[in-house]
Amino acid sequence: MDHDLMYVVVNGEAIMLENGTPVSYLVDYDDGTIDWTSQDTVDWEDMLPDEYKVYKSAIDFLHTHSPSTVFLK
């Protein structure tokens, strides 16, 4: 697993694209580390409308931007 991938954290889950498919990993609330063994697919069918909008925006951001175009301070 390449841990240098770009991800967005939403509702305690790190959302990222792996081979173009959105996947999520749990994020520890206490220390912010990602549990790389907790991979799951993003389940669109169980989301409420507002939750869907947030996840969709995060995935659109990941599709649009690459790590080389985003600068964090």
PDB file of N, H, CA, C and O in Angstrom:
ATOM      1  N   MET A   1       0.847  -1.177   0.000  1.00  0.00           N
ATOM      2  CA  MET A   1       0.000   0.000   0.000  1.00  0.00           C
ATOM      3  C   MET A   1       0.887   1.232   0.000  1.00  0.00           C
ATOM      4  O   MET A   1       1.795   1.361   0.820  1.00  0.00           O
ATOM      5  N   ASP A   2       0.614   2.124  -0.919  1.00  0.00           N
ATOM      6  H   ASP A   2      -0.124   2.019  -1.585  1.00  0.00           H
ATOM      7  CA  ASP A   2       1.358   3.375  -0.997  1.00  0.00           C
ATOM      8  C   ASP A   2       0.688   4.386  -0.070  1.00  0.00           C
ATOM      9  O   ASP A   2      -0.428   4.826  -0.346  1.00  0.00           O
ATOM     10  N   HIS A   3       1.351   4.758   1.022  1.00  0.00           N
ATOM     11  H   HIS A   3       2.257   4.400   1.245  1.00  0.00           H
ATOM     12  CA  HIS A   3       0.754   5.646   2.006  1.00  0.00           C
ATOM     13  C   HIS A   3       0.949   7.113   1.658  1.00  0.00           C
ATOM     14  O   HIS A   3       0.600   7.979   2.460  1.00  0.00           O
ATOM     15  N   ASP A   4       1.498   7.416   0.486  1.00  0.00           N
ATOM     16  H   ASP A   4       1.782   6.712  -0.165  1.00  0.00           H
ATOM     17  CA  ASP A   4       1.649   8.795   0.051  1.00  0.00           C
ATOM     18  C   ASP A   4       0.483   9.240  -0.821  1.00  0.00           C
ATOM     19  O   ASP A   4       0.538  10.312  -1.424  1.00  0.00           O
ATOM     20  N   LEU A   5      -0.562   8.438  -0.895  1.00  0.00           N
ATOM     21  H   LEU A   5      -0.606   7.567  -0.405  1.00  0.00           H
ATOM     22  CA  LEU A   5      -1.729   8.797  -1.681  1.00  0.00           C
ATOM     23  C   LEU A   5      -2.458   9.967  -1.042  1.00  0.00           C
ATOM     24  O   LEU A   5      -2.423  10.147   0.175  1.00  0.00           O
ATOM     25  N   MET A   6      -3.114  10.757  -1.872  1.00  0.00           N
ATOM     26  H   MET A   6      -3.143  10.611  -2.861  1.00  0.00           H
ATOM     27  CA  MET A   6      -3.885  11.885  -1.373  1.00  0.00           C
ATOM     28  C   MET A   6      -5.239  11.365  -0.871  1.00  0.00           C
ATOM     29  O   MET A   6      -5.868  10.521  -1.509  1.00  0.00           O
ATOM     30  N   TYR A   7      -5.669  11.878   0.269  1.00  0.00           N
ATOM     31  H   TYR A   7      -5.158  12.564   0.788  1.00  0.00           H
ATOM     32  CA  TYR A   7      -6.957  11.465   0.816  1.00  0.00           C
ATOM     33  C   TYR A   7      -7.646  12.648   1.477  1.00  0.00           C
ATOM     34  O   TYR A   7      -7.022  13.658   1.801  1.00  0.00           O
ATOM     35  N   VAL A   8      -8.955  12.493   1.666  1.00  0.00           N
ATOM     36  H   VAL A   8      -9.462  11.673   1.403  1.00  0.00           H
ATOM     37  CA  VAL A   8      -9.785  13.487   2.343  1.00  0.00           C
ATOM     38  C   VAL A   8     -10.467  12.760   3.500  1.00  0.00           C
ATOM     39  O   VAL A   8     -11.004  11.668   3.312  1.00  0.00           O
ATOM     40  N   VAL A   9     -10.452  13.354   4.694  1.00  0.00           N
ATOM     41  H   VAL A   9     -10.016  14.241   4.847  1.00  0.00           H
ATOM     42  CA  VAL A   9     -11.088  12.727   5.848  1.00  0.00           C
ATOM     43  C   VAL A   9     -12.501  13.276   6.002  1.00  0.00           C
ATOM     44  O   VAL A   9     -12.708  14.487   6.079  1.00  0.00           O
ATOM     45  N   VAL A  10     -13.472  12.360   6.043  1.00  0.00           N
ATOM     46  H   VAL A  10     -13.304  11.376   5.980  1.00  0.00           H
ATOM     47  CA  VAL A  10     -14.883  12.695   6.194  1.00  0.00           C
ATOM     48  C   VAL A  10     -15.483  11.738   7.217  1.00  0.00           C
ATOM     49  O   VAL A  10     -15.384  10.519   7.072  1.00  0.00           O
ATOM     50  N   ASN A  11     -16.103  12.294   8.246  1.00  0.00           N
ATOM     51  H   ASN A  11     -16.183  13.284   8.363  1.00  0.00           H
ATOM     52  CA  ASN A  11     -16.792  11.467   9.250  1.00  0.00           C
ATOM     53  C   ASN A  11     -15.931  10.334   9.796  1.00  0.00           C
ATOM     54  O   ASN A  11     -16.413   9.214   9.965  1.00  0.00           O
ATOM     55  N   GLY A  12     -14.675  10.615  10.069  1.00  0.00           N
ATOM     56  H   GLY A  12     -14.284  11.525   9.932  1.00  0.00           H
ATOM     57  CA  GLY A  12     -13.796   9.602  10.646  1.00  0.00           C
ATOM     58  C   GLY A  12     -13.298   8.562   9.661  1.00  0.00           C
ATOM     59  O   GLY A  12     -12.779   7.520  10.063  1.00  0.00           O
ATOM     60  N   GLU A  13     -13.451   8.838   8.371  1.00  0.00           N
ATOM     61  H   GLU A  13     -13.873   9.684   8.044  1.00  0.00           H
ATOM     62  CA  GLU A  13     -12.970   7.924   7.337  1.00  0.00           C
ATOM     63  C   GLU A  13     -12.046   8.674   6.385  1.00  0.00           C
ATOM     64  O   GLU A  13     -12.348   9.793   5.969  1.00  0.00           O
ATOM     65  N   ALA A  14     -10.927   8.060   6.045  1.00  0.00           N
ATOM     66  H   ALA A  14     -10.682   7.151   6.382  1.00  0.00           H
ATOM     67  CA  ALA A  14     -10.038   8.615   5.032  1.00  0.00           C
ATOM     68  C   ALA A  14     -10.513   8.083   3.681  1.00  0.00           C
ATOM     69  O   ALA A  14     -10.447   6.882   3.419  1.00  0.00           O
ATOM     70  N   ILE A  15     -10.989   8.983   2.833  1.00  0.00           N
ATOM     71  H   ILE A  15     -11.043   9.959   3.045  1.00  0.00           H
ATOM     72  CA  ILE A  15     -11.491   8.622   1.509  1.00  0.00           C
ATOM     73  C   ILE A  15     -10.370   8.846   0.504  1.00  0.00           C
ATOM     74  O   ILE A  15      -9.754   9.912   0.493  1.00  0.00           O
ATOM     75  N   MET A  16     -10.097   7.856  -0.339  1.00  0.00           N
ATOM     76  H   MET A  16     -10.597   6.990  -0.330  1.00  0.00           H
ATOM     77  CA  MET A  16      -9.082   8.009  -1.380  1.00  0.00           C
ATOM     78  C   MET A  16      -9.487   7.186  -2.588  1.00  0.00           C
ATOM     79  O   MET A  16     -10.394   6.356  -2.528  1.00  0.00           O
ATOM     80  N   LEU A  17      -8.795   7.438  -3.678  1.00  0.00           N
ATOM     81  H   LEU A  17      -8.059   8.112  -3.727  1.00  0.00           H
ATOM     82  CA  LEU A  17      -9.029   6.672  -4.903  1.00  0.00           C
ATOM     83  C   LEU A  17      -7.921   5.644  -5.056  1.00  0.00           C
ATOM     84  O   LEU A  17      -6.737   5.977  -5.008  1.00  0.00           O
ATOM     85  N   GLU A  18      -8.318   4.401  -5.240  1.00  0.00           N
ATOM     86  H   GLU A  18      -9.280   4.131  -5.279  1.00  0.00           H
ATOM     87  CA  GLU A  18      -7.358   3.344  -5.540  1.00  0.00           C
ATOM     88  C   GLU A  18      -7.774   2.728  -6.866  1.00  0.00           C
ATOM     89  O   GLU A  18      -8.832   2.109  -6.976  1.00  0.00           O
ATOM     90  N   ASN A  19      -6.926   2.907  -7.864  1.00  0.00           N
ATOM     91  H   ASN A  19      -6.066   3.410  -7.774  1.00  0.00           H
ATOM     92  CA  ASN A  19      -7.229   2.462  -9.219  1.00  0.00           C
ATOM     93  C   ASN A  19      -8.546   3.046  -9.711  1.00  0.00           C
ATOM     94  O   ASN A  19      -9.307   2.386 -10.418  1.00  0.00           O
ATOM     95  N   GLY A  20      -8.807   4.307  -9.324  1.00  0.00           N
ATOM     96  H   GLY A  20      -8.189   4.844  -8.750  1.00  0.00           H
ATOM     97  CA  GLY A  20     -10.003   5.010  -9.769  1.00  0.00           C
ATOM     98  C   GLY A  20     -11.260   4.715  -8.976  1.00  0.00           C
ATOM     99  O   GLY A  20     -12.307   5.307  -9.238  1.00  0.00           O
ATOM    100  N   THR A  21     -11.178   3.806  -8.003  1.00  0.00           N
ATOM    101  H   THR A  21     -10.328   3.325  -7.790  1.00  0.00           H
ATOM    102  CA  THR A  21     -12.340   3.426  -7.203  1.00  0.00           C
ATOM    103  C   THR A  21     -12.255   4.066  -5.827  1.00  0.00           C
ATOM    104  O   THR A  21     -11.224   3.959  -5.164  1.00  0.00           O
ATOM    105  N   PRO A  22     -13.329   4.737  -5.382  1.00  0.00           N
ATOM    106  CA  PRO A  22     -13.291   5.334  -4.045  1.00  0.00           C
ATOM    107  C   PRO A  22     -13.313   4.257  -2.961  1.00  0.00           C
ATOM    108  O   PRO A  22     -14.175   3.378  -2.965  1.00  0.00           O
ATOM    109  N   VAL A  23     -12.367   4.335  -2.041  1.00  0.00           N
ATOM    110  H   VAL A  23     -11.667   5.049  -2.037  1.00  0.00           H
ATOM    111  CA  VAL A  23     -12.319   3.431  -0.894  1.00  0.00           C
ATOM    112  C   VAL A  23     -12.154   4.268   0.366  1.00  0.00           C
ATOM    113  O   VAL A  23     -11.748   5.429   0.311  1.00  0.00           O
ATOM    114  N   SER A  24     -12.474   3.662   1.491  1.00  0.00           N
ATOM    115  H   SER A  24     -12.804   2.719   1.535  1.00  0.00           H
ATOM    116  CA  SER A  24     -12.344   4.375   2.763  1.00  0.00           C
ATOM    117  C   SER A  24     -11.580   3.521   3.766  1.00  0.00           C
ATOM    118  O   SER A  24     -11.591   2.292   3.710  1.00  0.00           O
ATOM    119  N   TYR A  25     -10.918   4.219   4.684  1.00  0.00           N
ATOM    120  H   TYR A  25     -10.910   5.218   4.730  1.00  0.00           H
ATOM    121  CA  TYR A  25     -10.209   3.594   5.798  1.00  0.00           C
ATOM    122  C   TYR A  25     -10.603   4.348   7.053  1.00  0.00           C
ATOM    123  O   TYR A  25     -10.808   5.561   7.011  1.00  0.00           O
ATOM    124  N   LEU A  26     -10.713   3.644   8.169  1.00  0.00           N
ATOM    125  H   LEU A  26     -10.547   2.658   8.203  1.00  0.00           H
ATOM    126  CA  LEU A  26     -11.056   4.286   9.431  1.00  0.00           C
ATOM    127  C   LEU A  26      -9.893   5.123   9.935  1.00  0.00           C
ATOM    128  O   LEU A  26      -8.730   4.754   9.774  1.00  0.00           O
ATOM    129  N   VAL A  27     -10.223   6.261  10.550  1.00  0.00           N
ATOM    130  H   VAL A  27     -11.168   6.560  10.681  1.00  0.00           H
ATOM    131  CA  VAL A  27      -9.222   7.146  11.143  1.00  0.00           C
ATOM    132  C   VAL A  27      -9.435   7.132  12.650  1.00  0.00           C
ATOM    133  O   VAL A  27     -10.561   7.291  13.121  1.00  0.00           O
ATOM    134  N   ASP A  28      -8.362   6.945  13.405  1.00  0.00           N
ATOM    135  H   ASP A  28      -7.447   6.816  13.022  1.00  0.00           H
ATOM    136  CA  ASP A  28      -8.435   6.938  14.868  1.00  0.00           C
ATOM    137  C   ASP A  28      -8.753   8.349  15.371  1.00  0.00           C
ATOM    138  O   ASP A  28      -8.055   9.302  15.024  1.00  0.00           O
ATOM    139  N   TYR A  29      -9.790   8.482  16.176  1.00  0.00           N
ATOM    140  H   TYR A  29     -10.356   7.707  16.457  1.00  0.00           H
ATOM    141  CA  TYR A  29     -10.203   9.792  16.673  1.00  0.00           C
ATOM    142  C   TYR A  29      -9.188  10.398  17.635  1.00  0.00           C
ATOM    143  O   TYR A  29      -9.074  11.621  17.722  1.00  0.00           O
ATOM    144  N   ASP A  30      -8.453   9.561  18.354  1.00  0.00           N
ATOM    145  H   ASP A  30      -8.546   8.567  18.282  1.00  0.00           H
ATOM    146  CA  ASP A  30      -7.527  10.072  19.360  1.00  0.00           C
ATOM    147  C   ASP A  30      -6.241  10.626  18.766  1.00  0.00           C
ATOM    148  O   ASP A  30      -5.802  11.714  19.138  1.00  0.00           O
ATOM    149  N   ASP A  31      -5.636   9.883  17.845  1.00  0.00           N
ATOM    150  H   ASP A  31      -5.993   8.999  17.543  1.00  0.00           H
ATOM    151  CA  ASP A  31      -4.335  10.333  17.327  1.00  0.00           C
ATOM    152  C   ASP A  31      -4.321  10.648  15.836  1.00  0.00           C
ATOM    153  O   ASP A  31      -3.296  11.084  15.312  1.00  0.00           O
ATOM    154  N   GLY A  32      -5.444  10.436  15.142  1.00  0.00           N
ATOM    155  H   GLY A  32      -6.276  10.083  15.568  1.00  0.00           H
ATOM    156  CA  GLY A  32      -5.534  10.802  13.732  1.00  0.00           C
ATOM    157  C   GLY A  32      -4.850   9.861  12.759  1.00  0.00           C
ATOM    158  O   GLY A  32      -4.742  10.175  11.574  1.00  0.00           O
ATOM    159  N   THR A  33      -4.385   8.710  13.235  1.00  0.00           N
ATOM    160  H   THR A  33      -4.473   8.455  14.198  1.00  0.00           H
ATOM    161  CA  THR A  33      -3.729   7.766  12.330  1.00  0.00           C
ATOM    162  C   THR A  33      -4.771   6.970  11.552  1.00  0.00           C
ATOM    163  O   THR A  33      -5.891   6.755  12.015  1.00  0.00           O
ATOM    164  N   ILE A  34      -4.376   6.546  10.371  1.00  0.00           N
ATOM    165  H   ILE A  34      -3.467   6.721   9.995  1.00  0.00           H
ATOM    166  CA  ILE A  34      -5.266   5.764   9.511  1.00  0.00           C
ATOM    167  C   ILE A  34      -5.014   4.287   9.757  1.00  0.00           C
ATOM    168  O   ILE A  34      -3.867   3.842   9.792  1.00  0.00           O
ATOM    169  N   ASP A  35      -6.084   3.535   9.925  1.00  0.00           N
ATOM    170  H   ASP A  35      -7.016   3.896   9.896  1.00  0.00           H
ATOM    171  CA  ASP A  35      -5.987   2.078  10.070  1.00  0.00           C
ATOM    172  C   ASP A  35      -6.000   1.469   8.667  1.00  0.00           C
ATOM    173  O   ASP A  35      -7.062   1.276   8.075  1.00  0.00           O
ATOM    174  N   TRP A  36      -4.813   1.169   8.144  1.00  0.00           N
ATOM    175  H   TRP A  36      -3.950   1.326   8.625  1.00  0.00           H
ATOM    176  CA  TRP A  36      -4.677   0.690   6.773  1.00  0.00           C
ATOM    177  C   TRP A  36      -5.241  -0.711   6.576  1.00  0.00           C
ATOM    178  O   TRP A  36      -5.312  -1.190   5.445  1.00  0.00           O
ATOM    179  N   THR A  37      -5.646  -1.380   7.664  1.00  0.00           N
ATOM    180  H   THR A  37      -5.588  -0.991   8.583  1.00  0.00           H
ATOM    181  CA  THR A  37      -6.232  -2.722   7.533  1.00  0.00           C
ATOM    182  C   THR A  37      -7.752  -2.677   7.447  1.00  0.00           C
ATOM    183  O   THR A  37      -8.387  -3.719   7.289  1.00  0.00           O
ATOM    184  N   SER A  38      -8.340  -1.505   7.547  1.00  0.00           N
ATOM    185  H   SER A  38      -7.824  -0.658   7.676  1.00  0.00           H
ATOM    186  CA  SER A  38      -9.805  -1.386   7.604  1.00  0.00           C
ATOM    187  C   SER A  38     -10.420  -0.941   6.289  1.00  0.00           C
ATOM    188  O   SER A  38     -11.415  -0.215   6.290  1.00  0.00           O
ATOM    189  N   GLN A  39      -9.853  -1.358   5.176  1.00  0.00           N
ATOM    190  H   GLN A  39      -9.046  -1.947   5.175  1.00  0.00           H
ATOM    191  CA  GLN A  39     -10.341  -0.903   3.866  1.00  0.00           C
ATOM    192  C   GLN A  39     -11.787  -1.329   3.633  1.00  0.00           C
ATOM    193  O   GLN A  39     -12.189  -2.446   3.955  1.00  0.00           O
ATOM    194  N   ASP A  40     -12.553  -0.404   3.064  1.00  0.00           N
ATOM    195  H   ASP A  40     -12.226   0.504   2.802  1.00  0.00           H
ATOM    196  CA  ASP A  40     -13.944  -0.660   2.711  1.00  0.00           C
ATOM    197  C   ASP A  40     -14.272   0.188   1.487  1.00  0.00           C
ATOM    198  O   ASP A  40     -13.624   1.204   1.237  1.00  0.00           O
ATOM    199  N   THR A  41     -15.266  -0.227   0.736  1.00  0.00           N
ATOM    200  H   THR A  41     -15.793  -1.052   0.938  1.00  0.00           H
ATOM    201  CA  THR A  41     -15.707   0.592  -0.391  1.00  0.00           C
ATOM    202  C   THR A  41     -16.695   1.627   0.131  1.00  0.00           C
ATOM    203  O   THR A  41     -17.306   1.438   1.183  1.00  0.00           O
ATOM    204  N   VAL A  42     -16.847   2.712  -0.604  1.00  0.00           N
ATOM    205  H   VAL A  42     -16.351   2.866  -1.458  1.00  0.00           H
ATOM    206  CA  VAL A  42     -17.811   3.750  -0.226  1.00  0.00           C
ATOM    207  C   VAL A  42     -19.194   3.243  -0.611  1.00  0.00           C
ATOM    208  O   VAL A  42     -19.454   2.969  -1.783  1.00  0.00           O
ATOM    209  N   ASP A  43     -20.080   3.119   0.374  1.00  0.00           N
ATOM    210  H   ASP A  43     -19.868   3.342   1.325  1.00  0.00           H
ATOM    211  CA  ASP A  43     -21.427   2.579   0.160  1.00  0.00           C
ATOM    212  C   ASP A  43     -22.405   3.724  -0.073  1.00  0.00           C
ATOM    213  O   ASP A  43     -22.915   4.322   0.875  1.00  0.00           O
ATOM    214  N   TRP A  44     -22.659   4.020  -1.335  1.00  0.00           N
ATOM    215  H   TRP A  44     -22.244   3.534  -2.105  1.00  0.00           H
ATOM    216  CA  TRP A  44     -23.509   5.156  -1.699  1.00  0.00           C
ATOM    217  C   TRP A  44     -24.966   4.941  -1.315  1.00  0.00           C
ATOM    218  O   TRP A  44     -25.669   5.906  -1.013  1.00  0.00           O
ATOM    219  N   GLU A  45     -25.435   3.698  -1.320  1.00  0.00           N
ATOM    220  H   GLU A  45     -24.864   2.914  -1.565  1.00  0.00           H
ATOM    221  CA  GLU A  45     -26.866   3.422  -1.130  1.00  0.00           C
ATOM    222  C   GLU A  45     -27.346   3.686   0.290  1.00  0.00           C
ATOM    223  O   GLU A  45     -28.527   3.975   0.489  1.00  0.00           O
ATOM    224  N   ASP A  46     -26.472   3.597   1.277  1.00  0.00           N
ATOM    225  H   ASP A  46     -25.513   3.362   1.116  1.00  0.00           H
ATOM    226  CA  ASP A  46     -26.884   3.781   2.674  1.00  0.00           C
ATOM    227  C   ASP A  46     -26.716   5.212   3.171  1.00  0.00           C
ATOM    228  O   ASP A  46     -26.910   5.475   4.358  1.00  0.00           O
ATOM    229  N   MET A  47     -26.364   6.131   2.296  1.00  0.00           N
ATOM    230  H   MET A  47     -26.206   5.917   1.332  1.00  0.00           H
ATOM    231  CA  MET A  47     -26.099   7.510   2.721  1.00  0.00           C
ATOM    232  C   MET A  47     -27.355   8.366   2.688  1.00  0.00           C
ATOM    233  O   MET A  47     -28.218   8.215   1.824  1.00  0.00           O
ATOM    234  N   LEU A  48     -27.425   9.274   3.663  1.00  0.00           N
ATOM    235  H   LEU A  48     -26.723   9.397   4.365  1.00  0.00           H
ATOM    236  CA  LEU A  48     -28.466  10.297   3.648  1.00  0.00           C
ATOM    237  C   LEU A  48     -28.083  11.351   2.614  1.00  0.00           C
ATOM    238  O   LEU A  48     -26.909  11.445   2.253  1.00  0.00           O
ATOM    239  N   PRO A  49     -29.038  12.151   2.124  1.00  0.00           N
ATOM    240  CA  PRO A  49     -28.728  13.131   1.072  1.00  0.00           C
ATOM    241  C   PRO A  49     -27.581  14.080   1.409  1.00  0.00           C
ATOM    242  O   PRO A  49     -26.723  14.327   0.561  1.00  0.00           O
ATOM    243  N   ASP A  50     -27.548  14.618   2.633  1.00  0.00           N
ATOM    244  H   ASP A  50     -28.245  14.417   3.321  1.00  0.00           H
ATOM    245  CA  ASP A  50     -26.465  15.542   3.001  1.00  0.00           C
ATOM    246  C   ASP A  50     -25.127  14.821   3.074  1.00  0.00           C
ATOM    247  O   ASP A  50     -24.101  15.359   2.656  1.00  0.00           O
ATOM    248  N   GLU A  51     -25.140  13.609   3.603  1.00  0.00           N
ATOM    249  H   GLU A  51     -25.973  13.172   3.942  1.00  0.00           H
ATOM    250  CA  GLU A  51     -23.911  12.813   3.678  1.00  0.00           C
ATOM    251  C   GLU A  51     -23.403  12.491   2.268  1.00  0.00           C
ATOM    252  O   GLU A  51     -22.200  12.534   2.012  1.00  0.00           O
ATOM    253  N   TYR A  52     -24.321  12.171   1.366  1.00  0.00           N
ATOM    254  H   TYR A  52     -25.298  12.136   1.574  1.00  0.00           H
ATOM    255  CA  TYR A  52     -23.961  11.893  -0.018  1.00  0.00           C
ATOM    256  C   TYR A  52     -23.247  13.090  -0.647  1.00  0.00           C
ATOM    257  O   TYR A  52     -22.239  12.925  -1.335  1.00  0.00           O
ATOM    258  N   LYS A  53     -23.772  14.291  -0.409  1.00  0.00           N
ATOM    259  H   LYS A  53     -24.590  14.424   0.150  1.00  0.00           H
ATOM    260  CA  LYS A  53     -23.170  15.505  -0.978  1.00  0.00           C
ATOM    261  C   LYS A  53     -21.733  15.696  -0.500  1.00  0.00           C
ATOM    262  O   LYS A  53     -20.862  16.066  -1.286  1.00  0.00           O
ATOM    263  N   VAL A  54     -21.483  15.444   0.790  1.00  0.00           N
ATOM    264  H   VAL A  54     -22.191  15.143   1.429  1.00  0.00           H
ATOM    265  CA  VAL A  54     -20.145  15.615   1.341  1.00  0.00           C
ATOM    266  C   VAL A  54     -19.181  14.595   0.728  1.00  0.00           C
ATOM    267  O   VAL A  54     -18.086  14.955   0.294  1.00  0.00           O
ATOM    268  N   TYR A  55     -19.586  13.332   0.692  1.00  0.00           N
ATOM    269  H   TYR A  55     -20.475  13.039   1.044  1.00  0.00           H
ATOM    270  CA  TYR A  55     -18.718  12.298   0.121  1.00  0.00           C
ATOM    271  C   TYR A  55     -18.497  12.540  -1.369  1.00  0.00           C
ATOM    272  O   TYR A  55     -17.384  12.375  -1.867  1.00  0.00           O
ATOM    273  N   LYS A  56     -19.540  12.926  -2.075  1.00  0.00           N
ATOM    274  H   LYS A  56     -20.445  13.060  -1.670  1.00  0.00           H
ATOM    275  CA  LYS A  56     -19.427  13.206  -3.513  1.00  0.00           C
ATOM    276  C   LYS A  56     -18.464  14.360  -3.752  1.00  0.00           C
ATOM    277  O   LYS A  56     -17.656  14.300  -4.678  1.00  0.00           O
ATOM    278  N   SER A  57     -18.532  15.408  -2.936  1.00  0.00           N
ATOM    279  H   SER A  57     -19.189  15.456  -2.183  1.00  0.00           H
ATOM    280  CA  SER A  57     -17.610  16.537  -3.070  1.00  0.00           C
ATOM    281  C   SER A  57     -16.173  16.107  -2.815  1.00  0.00           C
ATOM    282  O   SER A  57     -15.262  16.534  -3.525  1.00  0.00           O
ATOM    283  N   ALA A  58     -15.963  15.268  -1.809  1.00  0.00           N
ATOM    284  H   ALA A  58     -16.703  14.921  -1.233  1.00  0.00           H
ATOM    285  CA  ALA A  58     -14.615  14.776  -1.506  1.00  0.00           C
ATOM    286  C   ALA A  58     -14.059  13.958  -2.662  1.00  0.00           C
ATOM    287  O   ALA A  58     -12.893  14.108  -3.026  1.00  0.00           O
ATOM    288  N   ILE A  59     -14.872  13.108  -3.232  1.00  0.00           N
ATOM    289  H   ILE A  59     -15.820  12.986  -2.936  1.00  0.00           H
ATOM    290  CA  ILE A  59     -14.404  12.260  -4.341  1.00  0.00           C
ATOM    291  C   ILE A  59     -14.196  13.083  -5.600  1.00  0.00           C
ATOM    292  O   ILE A  59     -13.250  12.840  -6.349  1.00  0.00           O
ATOM    293  N   ASP A  60     -15.069  14.058  -5.843  1.00  0.00           N
ATOM    294  H   ASP A  60     -15.837  14.256  -5.234  1.00  0.00           H
ATOM    295  CA  ASP A  60     -14.857  14.960  -6.984  1.00  0.00           C
ATOM    296  C   ASP A  60     -13.542  15.720  -6.828  1.00  0.00           C
ATOM    297  O   ASP A  60     -12.813  15.905  -7.803  1.00  0.00           O
ATOM    298  N   PHE A  61     -13.234  16.162  -5.602  1.00  0.00           N
ATOM    299  H   PHE A  61     -13.826  16.012  -4.810  1.00  0.00           H
ATOM    300  CA  PHE A  61     -11.971  16.845  -5.337  1.00  0.00           C
ATOM    301  C   PHE A  61     -10.792  15.927  -5.669  1.00  0.00           C
ATOM    302  O   PHE A  61      -9.828  16.354  -6.303  1.00  0.00           O
ATOM    303  N   LEU A  62     -10.874  14.676  -5.241  1.00  0.00           N
ATOM    304  H   LEU A  62     -11.657  14.329  -4.725  1.00  0.00           H
ATOM    305  CA  LEU A  62      -9.779  13.734  -5.506  1.00  0.00           C
ATOM    306  C   LEU A  62      -9.625  13.448  -6.998  1.00  0.00           C
ATOM    307  O   LEU A  62      -8.509  13.284  -7.490  1.00  0.00           O
ATOM    308  N   HIS A  63     -10.751  13.387  -7.719  1.00  0.00           N
ATOM    309  H   HIS A  63     -11.658  13.520  -7.319  1.00  0.00           H
ATOM    310  CA  HIS A  63     -10.691  13.172  -9.171  1.00  0.00           C
ATOM    311  C   HIS A  63     -10.093  14.382  -9.885  1.00  0.00           C
ATOM    312  O   HIS A  63      -9.411  14.226 -10.898  1.00  0.00           O
ATOM    313  N   THR A  64     -10.339  15.580  -9.370  1.00  0.00           N
ATOM    314  H   THR A  64     -10.892  15.707  -8.548  1.00  0.00           H
ATOM    315  CA  THR A  64      -9.931  16.811 -10.019  1.00  0.00           C
ATOM    316  C   THR A  64      -8.493  17.191  -9.739  1.00  0.00           C
ATOM    317  O   THR A  64      -7.797  17.683 -10.627  1.00  0.00           O
ATOM    318  N   HIS A  65      -8.034  16.966  -8.508  1.00  0.00           N
ATOM    319  H   HIS A  65      -8.599  16.566  -7.787  1.00  0.00           H
ATOM    320  CA  HIS A  65      -6.714  17.416  -8.090  1.00  0.00           C
ATOM    321  C   HIS A  65      -5.752  16.250  -7.908  1.00  0.00           C
ATOM    322  O   HIS A  65      -6.163  15.125  -7.623  1.00  0.00           O
ATOM    323  N   SER A  66      -4.505  16.530  -8.073  1.00  0.00           N
ATOM    324  H   SER A  66      -4.172  17.444  -8.305  1.00  0.00           H
ATOM    325  CA  SER A  66      -3.472  15.534  -7.824  1.00  0.00           C
ATOM    326  C   SER A  66      -2.577  16.052  -6.702  1.00  0.00           C
ATOM    327  O   SER A  66      -2.567  17.252  -6.426  1.00  0.00           O
ATOM    328  N   PRO A  67      -1.831  15.166  -6.055  1.00  0.00           N
ATOM    329  CA  PRO A  67      -0.946  15.640  -4.971  1.00  0.00           C
ATOM    330  C   PRO A  67       0.033  16.729  -5.422  1.00  0.00           C
ATOM    331  O   PRO A  67       0.477  17.534  -4.603  1.00  0.00           O
ATOM    332  N   SER A  68       0.367  16.762  -6.695  1.00  0.00           N
ATOM    333  H   SER A  68       0.006  16.108  -7.361  1.00  0.00           H
ATOM    334  CA  SER A  68       1.312  17.772  -7.158  1.00  0.00           C
ATOM    335  C   SER A  68       0.662  19.141  -7.369  1.00  0.00           C
ATOM    336  O   SER A  68       1.369  20.136  -7.530  1.00  0.00           O
ATOM    337  N   THR A  69      -0.694  19.209  -7.369  1.00  0.00           N
ATOM    338  H   THR A  69      -1.269  18.401  -7.237  1.00  0.00           H
ATOM    339  CA  THR A  69      -1.356  20.489  -7.581  1.00  0.00           C
ATOM    340  C   THR A  69      -1.936  21.070  -6.308  1.00  0.00           C
ATOM    341  O   THR A  69      -2.438  22.194  -6.325  1.00  0.00           O
ATOM    342  N   VAL A  70      -1.882  20.341  -5.207  1.00  0.00           N
ATOM    343  H   VAL A  70      -1.474  19.429  -5.193  1.00  0.00           H
ATOM    344  CA  VAL A  70      -2.439  20.797  -3.943  1.00  0.00           C
ATOM    345  C   VAL A  70      -1.279  21.086  -2.988  1.00  0.00           C
ATOM    346  O   VAL A  70      -0.402  20.246  -2.782  1.00  0.00           O
ATOM    347  N   PHE A  71      -1.293  22.275  -2.418  1.00  0.00           N
ATOM    348  H   PHE A  71      -2.005  22.957  -2.585  1.00  0.00           H
ATOM    349  CA  PHE A  71      -0.249  22.662  -1.477  1.00  0.00           C
ATOM    350  C   PHE A  71      -0.894  22.949  -0.135  1.00  0.00           C
ATOM    351  O   PHE A  71      -1.825  23.750  -0.042  1.00  0.00           O
ATOM    352  N   LEU A  72      -0.401  22.299   0.894  1.00  0.00           N
ATOM    353  H   LEU A  72       0.355  21.649   0.818  1.00  0.00           H
ATOM    354  CA  LEU A  72      -0.929  22.494   2.245  1.00  0.00           C
ATOM    355  C   LEU A  72       0.124  23.171   3.094  1.00  0.00           C
ATOM    356  O   LEU A  72       1.323  22.966   2.903  1.00  0.00           O
ATOM    357  N   LYS A  73      -0.328  23.966   4.017  1.00  0.00           N
ATOM    358  H   LYS A  73      -1.302  24.132   4.172  1.00  0.00           H
ATOM    359  CA  LYS A  73       0.577  24.684   4.898  1.00  0.00           C
ATOM    360  C   LYS A  73       0.453  24.188   6.307  1.00  0.00           C
ATOM    361  O   LYS A  73       1.145  24.680   7.198  1.00  0.00           O
TER     362      LYS A  73
END
